[in-house]
Amino acid sequence: MYARGPVDAVVGIARGGSIVGATLSFMLNKEYFPIRLAKRGGVTRVIVPPTRDLADRTVALVDDLSRTGDTFRIAMHELKRVGIKDAFTVALVRREPGFRPDLAATTASAVDKVAFPWGREELVNGRFELRKL
């Protein structure tokens, strides 16, 4: 139960939000749904849109890191297009200053480096290598 009422489902913004969202959905015993956005050249595209199964539900929209809020705003727009009843935003880490999700586990300053375990390596030529921070 949250200030705005119980949630019916959890929506994770892929990639990092999928990890946090799937974990949260398991903890809350709620259905999990992904949404995937891709930022390229300053343009954000919807790669995997939300399903219409979310219509008339209250959802928790989850991402691992909140900076400008652009990803949350675009994902929220897509959720409204499928007819959700209500939504609130959840981030594992919120940048200060920056977008303020409805709920965040912790806050980091704009100069703090934030490295999640799921973002430390990348696949390069068929091998995993540490990302350069």
N, CA, C and O atoms as a GROMACS GRO file, in nm:
protein
  532
    1MET      N    1   0.085  -0.118   0.000
    1MET     CA    2   0.000   0.000   0.000
    1MET      C    3   0.089   0.124   0.000
    1MET      O    4   0.186   0.132   0.076
    2TYR      N    5   0.057   0.218  -0.085
    2TYR     CA    6   0.133   0.342  -0.096
    2TYR      C    7   0.039   0.458  -0.074
    2TYR      O    8  -0.083   0.442  -0.068
    3ALA      N    9   0.096   0.576  -0.061
    3ALA     CA   10   0.015   0.695  -0.034
    3ALA      C   11  -0.097   0.710  -0.138
    3ALA      O   12  -0.205   0.760  -0.106
    4ARG      N   13  -0.071   0.669  -0.260
    4ARG     CA   14  -0.170   0.682  -0.366
    4ARG      C   15  -0.250   0.554  -0.386
    4ARG      O   16  -0.327   0.544  -0.481
    5GLY      N   17  -0.233   0.457  -0.300
    5GLY     CA   18  -0.308   0.332  -0.311
    5GLY      C   19  -0.220   0.218  -0.354
    5GLY      O   20  -0.102   0.237  -0.383
    6PRO      N   21  -0.275   0.098  -0.359
    6PRO     CA   22  -0.196  -0.020  -0.397
    6PRO      C   23  -0.168  -0.021  -0.547
    6PRO      O   24  -0.241   0.039  -0.626
    7VAL      N   25  -0.062  -0.089  -0.584
    7VAL     CA   26  -0.029  -0.105  -0.726
    7VAL      C   27  -0.081  -0.239  -0.774
    7VAL      O   28  -0.088  -0.336  -0.699
    8ASP      N   29  -0.118  -0.242  -0.901
    8ASP     CA   30  -0.165  -0.365  -0.964
    8ASP      C   31  -0.056  -0.433  -1.043
    8ASP      O   32  -0.062  -0.554  -1.067
    9ALA      N   33   0.046  -0.356  -1.084
    9ALA     CA   34   0.153  -0.411  -1.168
    9ALA      C   35   0.277  -0.322  -1.157
    9ALA      O   36   0.269  -0.207  -1.115
   10VAL      N   37   0.391  -0.378  -1.195
   10VAL     CA   38   0.517  -0.305  -1.198
   10VAL      C   39   0.565  -0.302  -1.342
   10VAL      O   40   0.566  -0.404  -1.411
   11VAL      N   41   0.606  -0.183  -1.388
   11VAL     CA   42   0.659  -0.166  -1.523
   11VAL      C   43   0.803  -0.120  -1.511
   11VAL      O   44   0.830  -0.015  -1.453
   12GLY      N   45   0.896  -0.199  -1.565
   12GLY     CA   46   1.038  -0.164  -1.560
   12GLY      C   47   1.084  -0.107  -1.691
   12GLY      O   48   1.054  -0.161  -1.798
   13ILE      N   49   1.159   0.003  -1.684
   13ILE     CA   50   1.216   0.064  -1.804
   13ILE      C   51   1.349  -0.006  -1.832
   13ILE      O   52   1.445   0.008  -1.757
   14ALA      N   53   1.354  -0.082  -1.942
   14ALA     CA   54   1.474  -0.158  -1.975
   14ALA      C   55   1.587  -0.062  -2.011
   14ALA      O   56   1.565   0.036  -2.082
   15ARG      N   57   1.701  -0.088  -1.966
   15ARG     CA   58   1.765  -0.206  -1.916
   15ARG      C   59   1.764  -0.209  -1.763
   15ARG      O   60   1.704  -0.299  -1.704
   16GLY      N   61   1.828  -0.114  -1.699
   16GLY     CA   62   1.842  -0.119  -1.554
   16GLY      C   63   1.712  -0.123  -1.477
   16GLY      O   64   1.703  -0.186  -1.372
   17GLY      N   65   1.610  -0.056  -1.529
   17GLY     CA   66   1.481  -0.058  -1.463
   17GLY      C   67   1.416  -0.195  -1.466
   17GLY      O   68   1.329  -0.225  -1.384
   18SER      N   69   1.457  -0.279  -1.561
   18SER     CA   70   1.405  -0.415  -1.566
   18SER      C   71   1.453  -0.496  -1.447
   18SER      O   72   1.377  -0.573  -1.389
   19ILE      N   73   1.578  -0.479  -1.412
   19ILE     CA   74   1.634  -0.552  -1.299
   19ILE      C   75   1.567  -0.508  -1.169
   19ILE      O   76   1.523  -0.591  -1.090
   20VAL      N   77   1.559  -0.378  -1.148
   20VAL     CA   78   1.497  -0.325  -1.027
   20VAL      C   79   1.347  -0.354  -1.027
   20VAL      O   80   1.292  -0.394  -0.925
   21GLY      N   81   1.282  -0.336  -1.141
   21GLY     CA   82   1.138  -0.358  -1.151
   21GLY      C   83   1.098  -0.504  -1.130
   21GLY      O   84   1.001  -0.532  -1.060
   22ALA      N   85   1.174  -0.596  -1.189
   22ALA     CA   86   1.143  -0.737  -1.172
   22ALA      C   87   1.162  -0.779  -1.027
   22ALA      O   88   1.084  -0.859  -0.974
   23THR      N   89   1.264  -0.726  -0.962
   23THR     CA   90   1.286  -0.756  -0.820
   23THR      C   91   1.172  -0.701  -0.736
   23THR      O   92   1.121  -0.770  -0.648
   24LEU      N   93   1.133  -0.577  -0.763
   24LEU     CA   94   1.023  -0.516  -0.688
   24LEU      C   95   0.892  -0.591  -0.711
   24LEU      O   96   0.816  -0.612  -0.616
   25SER      N   97   0.866  -0.632  -0.834
   25SER     CA   98   0.741  -0.705  -0.862
   25SER      C   99   0.739  -0.837  -0.787
   25SER      O  100   0.633  -0.880  -0.740
   26PHE      N  101   0.854  -0.903  -0.777
   26PHE     CA  102   0.863  -1.028  -0.702
   26PHE      C  103   0.834  -1.002  -0.554
   26PHE      O  104   0.759  -1.077  -0.491
   27MET      N  105   0.892  -0.895  -0.500
   27MET     CA  106   0.873  -0.863  -0.358
   27MET      C  107   0.728  -0.826  -0.327
   27MET      O  108   0.676  -0.858  -0.220
   28LEU      N  109   0.663  -0.759  -0.422
   28LEU     CA  110   0.523  -0.718  -0.402
   28LEU      C  111   0.423  -0.823  -0.447
   28LEU      O  112   0.303  -0.809  -0.424
   29ASN      N  113   0.472  -0.928  -0.512
   29ASN     CA  114   0.387  -1.032  -0.568
   29ASN      C  115   0.287  -0.973  -0.669
   29ASN      O  116   0.167  -1.002  -0.666
   30LYS      N  117   0.341  -0.890  -0.759
   30LYS     CA  118   0.262  -0.826  -0.865
   30LYS      C  119   0.321  -0.863  -1.000
   30LYS      O  120   0.438  -0.898  -1.011
   31GLU      N  121   0.238  -0.854  -1.103
   31GLU     CA  122   0.285  -0.883  -1.239
   31GLU      C  123   0.389  -0.781  -1.281
   31GLU      O  124   0.383  -0.664  -1.243
   32TYR      N  125   0.485  -0.827  -1.361
   32TYR     CA  126   0.590  -0.740  -1.414
   32TYR      C  127   0.573  -0.726  -1.565
   32TYR      O  128   0.545  -0.823  -1.636
   33PHE      N  129   0.591  -0.603  -1.613
   33PHE     CA  130   0.585  -0.574  -1.757
   33PHE      C  131   0.703  -0.484  -1.793
   33PHE      O  132   0.733  -0.390  -1.720
   34PRO      N  133   0.769  -0.511  -1.905
   34PRO     CA  134   0.879  -0.424  -1.949
   34PRO      C  135   0.832  -0.316  -2.047
   34PRO      O  136   0.729  -0.330  -2.114
   35ILE      N  137   0.909  -0.211  -2.052
   35ILE     CA  138   0.900  -0.111  -2.160
   35ILE      C  139   1.045  -0.079  -2.194
   35ILE      O  140   1.129  -0.067  -2.105
   36ARG      N  141   1.073  -0.066  -2.322
   36ARG     CA  142   1.211  -0.039  -2.361
   36ARG      C  143   1.217   0.083  -2.450
   36ARG      O  144   1.146   0.094  -2.550
   37LEU      N  145   1.304   0.175  -2.411
   37LEU     CA  146   1.329   0.296  -2.487
   37LEU      C  147   1.475   0.297  -2.528
   37LEU      O  148   1.559   0.238  -2.460
   38ALA      N  149   1.506   0.362  -2.639
   38ALA     CA  150   1.645   0.373  -2.684
   38ALA      C  151   1.674   0.519  -2.718
   38ALA      O  152   1.599   0.583  -2.792
   39LYS      N  153   1.784   0.570  -2.663
   39LYS     CA  154   1.828   0.706  -2.692
   39LYS      C  155   1.943   0.700  -2.790
   39LYS      O  156   2.046   0.639  -2.762
   40ARG      N  157   1.925   0.763  -2.906
   40ARG     CA  158   2.030   0.769  -3.006
   40ARG      C  159   2.027   0.907  -3.071
   40ARG      O  160   1.924   0.951  -3.122
   41GLY      N  161   2.141   0.974  -3.068
   41GLY     CA  162   2.150   1.104  -3.132
   41GLY      C  163   2.053   1.206  -3.076
   41GLY      O  164   2.002   1.291  -3.149
   42GLY      N  165   2.027   1.199  -2.947
   42GLY     CA  166   1.938   1.296  -2.883
   42GLY      C  167   1.790   1.266  -2.900
   42GLY      O  168   1.706   1.343  -2.853
   43VAL      N  169   1.756   1.156  -2.967
   43VAL     CA  170   1.617   1.120  -2.990
   43VAL      C  171   1.588   0.990  -2.915
   43VAL      O  172   1.664   0.894  -2.921
   44THR      N  173   1.476   0.989  -2.843
   44THR     CA  174   1.435   0.868  -2.772
   44THR      C  175   1.323   0.801  -2.848
   44THR      O  176   1.222   0.862  -2.880
   45ARG      N  177   1.344   0.671  -2.878
   45ARG     CA  178   1.243   0.593  -2.949
   45ARG      C  179   1.190   0.484  -2.857
   45ARG      O  180   1.260   0.438  -2.767
   46VAL      N  181   1.066   0.444  -2.881
   46VAL     CA  182   1.005   0.333  -2.808
   46VAL      C  183   1.035   0.207  -2.885
   46VAL      O  184   0.991   0.191  -2.999
   47ILE      N  185   1.111   0.116  -2.824
   47ILE     CA  186   1.148  -0.010  -2.887
   47ILE      C  187   1.047  -0.119  -2.851
   47ILE      O  188   1.000  -0.192  -2.938
   48VAL      N  189   1.015  -0.130  -2.722
   48VAL     CA  190   0.914  -0.224  -2.673
   48VAL      C  191   0.810  -0.143  -2.599
   48VAL      O  192   0.834  -0.098  -2.487
   49PRO      N  193   0.692  -0.122  -2.660
   49PRO     CA  194   0.589  -0.041  -2.594
   49PRO      C  195   0.520  -0.120  -2.483
   49PRO      O  196   0.529  -0.243  -2.478
   50PRO      N  197   0.452  -0.049  -2.394
   50PRO     CA  198   0.377  -0.120  -2.290
   50PRO      C  199   0.258  -0.194  -2.351
   50PRO      O  200   0.204  -0.154  -2.454
   51THR      N  201   0.220  -0.302  -2.287
   51THR     CA  202   0.108  -0.382  -2.334
   51THR      C  203  -0.026  -0.322  -2.291
   51THR      O  204  -0.036  -0.255  -2.189
   52ARG      N  205  -0.128  -0.348  -2.370
   52ARG     CA  206  -0.263  -0.302  -2.337
   52ARG      C  207  -0.321  -0.376  -2.216
   52ARG      O  208  -0.426  -0.338  -2.164
   53ASP      N  209  -0.251  -0.481  -2.172
   53ASP     CA  210  -0.292  -0.552  -2.050
   53ASP      C  211  -0.284  -0.462  -1.927
   53ASP      O  212  -0.337  -0.496  -1.821
   54LEU      N  213  -0.218  -0.349  -1.941
   54LEU     CA  214  -0.204  -0.255  -1.828
   54LEU      C  215  -0.322  -0.158  -1.816
   54LEU      O  216  -0.329  -0.081  -1.721
   55ALA      N  217  -0.414  -0.162  -1.911
   55ALA     CA  218  -0.530  -0.072  -1.908
   55ALA      C  219  -0.606  -0.087  -1.777
   55ALA      O  220  -0.626  -0.198  -1.728
   56ASP      N  221  -0.646   0.026  -1.722
   56ASP     CA  222  -0.725   0.033  -1.598
   56ASP      C  223  -0.650  -0.017  -1.475
   56ASP      O  224  -0.712  -0.053  -1.375
   57ARG      N  225  -0.518  -0.021  -1.481
   57ARG     CA  226  -0.439  -0.063  -1.365
   57ARG      C  227  -0.359   0.055  -1.310
   57ARG      O  228  -0.330   0.151  -1.380
   58THR      N  229  -0.325   0.045  -1.183
   58THR     CA  230  -0.234   0.139  -1.120
   58THR      C  231  -0.097   0.073  -1.121
   58THR      O  232  -0.080  -0.038  -1.070
   59VAL      N  233   0.002   0.142  -1.179
   59VAL     CA  234   0.133   0.081  -1.196
   59VAL      C  235   0.243   0.161  -1.128
   59VAL      O  236   0.234   0.283  -1.111
   60ALA      N  237   0.347   0.089  -1.090
   60ALA     CA  238   0.472   0.151  -1.045
   60ALA      C  239   0.566   0.148  -1.164
   60ALA      O  240   0.600   0.040  -1.214
   61LEU      N  241   0.608   0.264  -1.210
   61LEU     CA  242   0.701   0.276  -1.323
   61LEU      C  243   0.841   0.289  -1.265
   61LEU      O  244   0.871   0.385  -1.193
   62VAL      N  245   0.929   0.192  -1.296
   62VAL     CA  246   1.056   0.178  -1.226
   62VAL      C  247   1.175   0.193  -1.321
   62VAL      O  248   1.175   0.140  -1.432
   63ASP      N  249   1.278   0.267  -1.273
   63ASP     CA  250   1.406   0.274  -1.343
   63ASP      C  251   1.516   0.270  -1.238
   63ASP      O  252   1.491   0.296  -1.120
   64ASP      N  253   1.638   0.238  -1.281
   64ASP     CA  254   1.746   0.231  -1.184
   64ASP      C  255   1.799   0.369  -1.147
   64ASP      O  256   1.838   0.391  -1.032
   65LEU      N  257   1.802   0.462  -1.242
   65LEU     CA  258   1.860   0.594  -1.218
   65LEU      C  259   1.770   0.702  -1.278
   65LEU      O  260   1.725   0.691  -1.392
   66SER      N  261   1.746   0.805  -1.200
   66SER     CA  262   1.666   0.918  -1.247
   66SER      C  263   1.756   1.040  -1.257
   66SER      O  264   1.816   1.083  -1.158
   67ARG      N  265   1.767   1.097  -1.376
   67ARG     CA  266   1.847   1.219  -1.398
   67ARG      C  267   1.756   1.333  -1.440
   67ARG      O  268   1.712   1.413  -1.357
   68THR      N  269   1.728   1.341  -1.569
   68THR     CA  270   1.650   1.452  -1.622
   68THR      C  271   1.500   1.426  -1.614
   68THR      O  272   1.420   1.520  -1.616
   69GLY      N  273   1.462   1.301  -1.607
   69GLY     CA  274   1.320   1.265  -1.607
   69GLY      C  275   1.263   1.239  -1.745
   69GLY      O  276   1.146   1.202  -1.758
   70ASP      N  277   1.344   1.259  -1.849
   70ASP     CA  278   1.295   1.238  -1.986
   70ASP      C  279   1.245   1.095  -2.008
   70ASP      O  280   1.139   1.075  -2.068
   71THR      N  281   1.319   0.998  -1.959
   71THR     CA  282   1.279   0.859  -1.978
   71THR      C  283   1.146   0.832  -1.907
   71THR      O  284   1.057   0.767  -1.961
   72PHE      N  285   1.135   0.882  -1.784
   72PHE     CA  286   1.010   0.864  -1.710
   72PHE      C  287   0.893   0.932  -1.783
   72PHE      O  288   0.784   0.874  -1.793
   73ARG      N  289   0.914   1.053  -1.834
   73ARG     CA  290   0.806   1.125  -1.903
   73ARG      C  291   0.761   1.052  -2.029
   73ARG      O  292   0.641   1.040  -2.055
   74ILE      N  293   0.855   1.003  -2.108
   74ILE     CA  294   0.820   0.931  -2.230
   74ILE      C  295   0.749   0.800  -2.196
   74ILE      O  296   0.647   0.767  -2.257
   75ALA      N  297   0.802   0.727  -2.099
   75ALA     CA  298   0.738   0.601  -2.058
   75ALA      C  299   0.598   0.627  -2.003
   75ALA      O  300   0.505   0.551  -2.031
   76MET      N  301   0.582   0.734  -1.925
   76MET     CA  302   0.450   0.767  -1.870
   76MET      C  303   0.352   0.802  -1.982
   76MET      O  304   0.235   0.764  -1.977
   77HIS      N  305   0.399   0.874  -2.082
   77HIS     CA  306   0.315   0.906  -2.198
   77HIS      C  307   0.267   0.777  -2.266
   77HIS      O  308   0.150   0.765  -2.301
   78GLU      N  309   0.358   0.682  -2.283
   78GLU     CA  310   0.322   0.554  -2.346
   78GLU      C  311   0.223   0.475  -2.260
   78GLU      O  312   0.132   0.412  -2.312
   79LEU      N  313   0.240   0.479  -2.128
   79LEU     CA  314   0.148   0.410  -2.038
   79LEU      C  315   0.008   0.471  -2.045
   79LEU      O  316  -0.092   0.399  -2.043
   80LYS      N  317   0.001   0.602  -2.054
   80LYS     CA  318  -0.130   0.668  -2.066
   80LYS      C  319  -0.197   0.632  -2.198
   80LYS      O  320  -0.320   0.623  -2.205
   81ARG      N  321  -0.118   0.611  -2.303
   81ARG     CA  322  -0.174   0.572  -2.433
   81ARG      C  323  -0.244   0.436  -2.427
   81ARG      O  324  -0.340   0.413  -2.501
   82VAL      N  325  -0.197   0.346  -2.338
   82VAL     CA  326  -0.261   0.215  -2.326
   82VAL      C  327  -0.371   0.216  -2.221
   82VAL      O  328  -0.435   0.113  -2.198
   83GLY      N  329  -0.395   0.331  -2.156
   83GLY     CA  330  -0.510   0.345  -2.068
   83GLY      C  331  -0.492   0.306  -1.922
   83GLY      O  332  -0.585   0.256  -1.859
   84ILE      N  333  -0.370   0.328  -1.868
   84ILE     CA  334  -0.354   0.298  -1.726
   84ILE      C  335  -0.446   0.388  -1.642
   84ILE      O  336  -0.484   0.496  -1.686
   85LYS      N  337  -0.479   0.342  -1.523
   85LYS     CA  338  -0.561   0.423  -1.432
   85LYS      C  339  -0.475   0.528  -1.363
   85LYS      O  340  -0.513   0.645  -1.357
   86ASP      N  341  -0.360   0.488  -1.312
   86ASP     CA  342  -0.270   0.578  -1.240
   86ASP      C  343  -0.131   0.516  -1.240
   86ASP      O  344  -0.115   0.397  -1.264
   87ALA      N  345  -0.032   0.598  -1.214
   87ALA     CA  346   0.106   0.549  -1.206
   87ALA      C  347   0.185   0.639  -1.114
   87ALA      O  348   0.155   0.757  -1.096
   88PHE      N  349   0.287   0.580  -1.055
   88PHE     CA  350   0.384   0.662  -0.984
   88PHE      C  351   0.522   0.613  -1.021
   88PHE      O  352   0.541   0.497  -1.058
   89THR      N  353   0.620   0.702  -1.010
   89THR     CA  354   0.755   0.674  -1.054
   89THR      C  355   0.843   0.632  -0.937
   89THR      O  356   0.833   0.686  -0.827
   90VAL      N  357   0.930   0.534  -0.964
   90VAL     CA  358   1.020   0.479  -0.863
   90VAL      C  359   1.159   0.468  -0.925
   90VAL      O  360   1.176   0.416  -1.035
   91ALA      N  361   1.260   0.518  -0.852
   91ALA     CA  362   1.399   0.505  -0.897
   91ALA      C  363   1.484   0.451  -0.783
   91ALA      O  364   1.462   0.484  -0.666
   92LEU      N  365   1.578   0.368  -0.818
   92LEU     CA  366   1.672   0.319  -0.718
   92LEU      C  367   1.759   0.435  -0.670
   92LEU      O  368   1.779   0.453  -0.549
   93VAL      N  369   1.811   0.515  -0.765
   93VAL     CA  370   1.894   0.631  -0.734
   93VAL      C  371   1.839   0.753  -0.806
   93VAL      O  372   1.805   0.746  -0.925
   94ARG      N  373   1.829   0.862  -0.735
   94ARG     CA  374   1.783   0.989  -0.791
   94ARG      C  375   1.899   1.088  -0.790
   94ARG      O  376   1.967   1.104  -0.689
   95ARG      N  377   1.920   1.155  -0.904
   95ARG     CA  378   2.023   1.259  -0.913
   95ARG      C  379   1.970   1.389  -0.854
   95ARG      O  380   1.855   1.426  -0.876
   96GLU      N  381   2.055   1.458  -0.779
   96GLU     CA  382   2.020   1.588  -0.722
   96GLU      C  383   2.118   1.690  -0.775
   96GLU      O  384   2.237   1.670  -0.753
   97PRO      N  385   2.081   1.797  -0.841
   97PRO     CA  386   1.943   1.828  -0.877
   97PRO      C  387   1.900   1.744  -0.997
   97PRO      O  388   1.983   1.690  -1.069
   98GLY      N  389   1.773   1.735  -1.016
   98GLY     CA  390   1.720   1.660  -1.128
   98GLY      C  391   1.576   1.624  -1.104
   98GLY      O  392   1.512   1.674  -1.012
   99PHE      N  393   1.526   1.535  -1.187
   99PHE     CA  394   1.388   1.490  -1.178
   99PHE      C  395   1.367   1.419  -1.044
   99PHE      O  396   1.451   1.341  -1.001
  100ARG      N  397   1.255   1.447  -0.980
  100ARG     CA  398   1.221   1.384  -0.853
  100ARG      C  399   1.112   1.280  -0.874
  100ARG      O  400   0.995   1.315  -0.888
  101PRO      N  401   1.150   1.152  -0.876
  101PRO     CA  402   1.046   1.049  -0.887
  101PRO      C  403   0.963   1.049  -0.758
  101PRO      O  404   1.004   1.105  -0.657
  102ASP      N  405   0.848   0.986  -0.764
  102ASP     CA  406   0.762   0.980  -0.646
  102ASP      C  407   0.830   0.907  -0.531
  102ASP      O  408   0.803   0.937  -0.415
  103LEU      N  409   0.916   0.812  -0.563
  103LEU     CA  410   0.985   0.733  -0.461
  103LEU      C  411   1.125   0.701  -0.511
  103LEU      O  412   1.142   0.659  -0.626
  104ALA      N  413   1.226   0.720  -0.425
  104ALA     CA  414   1.364   0.685  -0.459
  104ALA      C  415   1.430   0.625  -0.336
  104ALA      O  416   1.407   0.669  -0.224
  105ALA      N  417   1.514   0.523  -0.358
  105ALA     CA  418   1.581   0.458  -0.247
  105ALA      C  419   1.693   0.544  -0.191
  105ALA      O  420   1.716   0.545  -0.070
  106THR      N  421   1.763   0.616  -0.279
  106THR     CA  422   1.873   0.700  -0.233
  106THR      C  423   1.894   0.814  -0.332
  106THR      O  424   1.840   0.814  -0.443
  107THR      N  425   1.974   0.911  -0.290
  107THR     CA  426   2.002   1.028  -0.372
  107THR      C  427   2.152   1.040  -0.394
  107THR      O  428   2.231   1.013  -0.304
  108ALA      N  429   2.192   1.081  -0.514
  108ALA     CA  430   2.333   1.105  -0.546
  108ALA      C  431   2.344   1.245  -0.604
  108ALA      O  432   2.253   1.293  -0.671
  109SER      N  433   2.456   1.310  -0.579
  109SER     CA  434   2.476   1.442  -0.637
  109SER      C  435   2.511   1.429  -0.784
  109SER      O  436   2.539   1.319  -0.833
  110ALA      N  437   2.508   1.540  -0.854
  110ALA     CA  438   2.536   1.539  -0.998
  110ALA      C  439   2.679   1.495  -1.028
  110ALA      O  440   2.706   1.449  -1.139
  111VAL      N  441   2.771   1.507  -0.932
  111VAL     CA  442   2.911   1.470  -0.957
  111VAL      C  443   2.944   1.330  -0.908
  111VAL      O  444   3.050   1.276  -0.941
  112ASP      N  445   2.856   1.269  -0.829
  112ASP     CA  446   2.880   1.132  -0.781
  112ASP      C  447   2.875   1.034  -0.897
  112ASP      O  448   2.788   1.043  -0.983
  113LYS      N  449   2.969   0.940  -0.898
  113LYS     CA  450   2.964   0.832  -0.997
  113LYS      C  451   2.873   0.725  -0.942
  113LYS      O  452   2.884   0.684  -0.826
  114VAL      N  453   2.782   0.678  -1.027
  114VAL     CA  454   2.691   0.571  -0.989
  114VAL      C  455   2.718   0.455  -1.082
  114VAL      O  456   2.702   0.466  -1.204
  115ALA      N  457   2.760   0.342  -1.025
  115ALA     CA  458   2.789   0.223  -1.105
  115ALA      C  459   2.710   0.107  -1.048
  115ALA      O  460   2.730   0.067  -0.934
  116PHE      N  461   2.620   0.054  -1.128
  116PHE     CA  462   2.541  -0.061  -1.086
  116PHE      C  463   2.612  -0.189  -1.129
  116PHE      O  464   2.681  -0.189  -1.231
  117PRO      N  465   2.596  -0.296  -1.054
  117PRO     CA  466   2.661  -0.422  -1.093
  117PRO      C  467   2.624  -0.467  -1.233
  117PRO      O  468   2.706  -0.526  -1.303
  118TRP      N  469   2.501  -0.439  -1.276
  118TRP     CA  470   2.456  -0.483  -1.409
  118TRP      C  471   2.507  -0.392  -1.520
  118TRP      O  472   2.480  -0.419  -1.637
  119GLY      N  473   2.577  -0.286  -1.487
  119GLY     CA  474   2.627  -0.195  -1.589
  119GLY      C  475   2.777  -0.186  -1.595
  119GLY      O  476   2.831  -0.097  -1.662
  120ARG      N  477   2.847  -0.275  -1.527
  120ARG     CA  478   2.993  -0.266  -1.520
  120ARG      C  479   3.065  -0.330  -1.636
  120ARG      O  480   3.180  -0.296  -1.664
  121GLU      N  481   2.999  -0.421  -1.705
  121GLU     CA  482   3.064  -0.488  -1.817
  121GLU      C  483   2.982  -0.471  -1.943
  121GLU      O  484   2.861  -0.451  -1.939
  122GLU      N  485   3.051  -0.478  -2.055
  122GLU     CA  486   2.983  -0.474  -2.184
  122GLU      C  487   3.044  -0.579  -2.275
  122GLU      O  488   3.161  -0.616  -2.260
  123LEU      N  489   2.966  -0.624  -2.370
  123LEU     CA  490   3.012  -0.725  -2.463
  123LEU      C  491   3.085  -0.657  -2.578
  123LEU      O  492   3.027  -0.576  -2.651
  124VAL      N  493   3.214  -0.690  -2.595
  124VAL     CA  494   3.297  -0.633  -2.700
  124VAL      C  495   3.364  -0.749  -2.774
  124VAL      O  496   3.442  -0.824  -2.716
  125ASN      N  497   3.333  -0.762  -2.903
  125ASN     CA  498   3.392  -0.868  -2.984
  125ASN      C  499   3.375  -1.006  -2.921
  125ASN      O  500   3.467  -1.088  -2.922
  126GLY      N  501   3.256  -1.031  -2.866
  126GLY     CA  502   3.226  -1.162  -2.810
  126GLY      C  503   3.281  -1.187  -2.670
  126GLY      O  504   3.267  -1.298  -2.618
  127ARG      N  505   3.342  -1.085  -2.608
  127ARG     CA  506   3.396  -1.101  -2.472
  127ARG      C  507   3.347  -0.988  -2.384
  127ARG      O  508   3.328  -0.875  -2.430
  128PHE      N  509   3.326  -1.018  -2.257
  128PHE     CA  510   3.285  -0.915  -2.162
  128PHE      C  511   3.407  -0.838  -2.114
  128PHE      O  512   3.507  -0.896  -2.074
  129GLU      N  513   3.396  -0.705  -2.120
  129GLU     CA  514   3.503  -0.617  -2.073
  129GLU      C  515   3.443  -0.514  -1.979
  129GLU      O  516   3.327  -0.477  -1.992
  130LEU      N  517   3.526  -0.467  -1.884
  130LEU     CA  518   3.480  -0.362  -1.794
  130LEU      C  519   3.453  -0.234  -1.872
  130LEU      O  520   3.531  -0.196  -1.959
  131ARG      N  521   3.343  -0.169  -1.840
  131ARG     CA  522   3.312  -0.040  -1.902
  131ARG      C  523   3.410   0.066  -1.850
  131ARG      O  524   3.455   0.061  -1.736
  132LYS      N  525   3.440   0.159  -1.935
  132LYS     CA  526   3.522   0.273  -1.893
  132LYS      C  527   3.428   0.378  -1.834
  132LYS      O  528   3.337   0.426  -1.903
  133LEU      N  529   3.449   0.414  -1.710
  133LEU     CA  530   3.362   0.515  -1.646
  133LEU      C  531   3.411   0.654  -1.672
  133LEU      O  532   3.351   0.750  -1.626
   0.00000   0.00000   0.00000
